[in-house]
C-alpha cells in the first residue's frame, strides 16, 4: 500500500455547506479511483502567509490516503488544478 498526505485550501468565499460539499466531492474522487481516505482533518479557516488568487485566507483540510496505486492521487491532482474552489493543494508521499 502507498500512503499519501494531501493538504488543500478551499476558497473562503464559500458558505459552510459549499465547503463541506467540495471536501466530500474530492474524497469521493479519491474513493472512485481505487484509494481510500483513512483520516480527514478540518483545520478551519486560517490566514495565508501571502495572497493566493486574491484571497488572504482559506479553509484548510488534510486527507490521509492509502491505495494500491497512485491513480486516485493523480485524479485528485488533475481536478484540484482546474477546480476554482481549491486555491492551493500539496500532495506528499508518506514513507513507511
Order of alpha helices (4+ residues) and beta strands (2+ residues): beta-alpha-beta-beta-alpha-beta
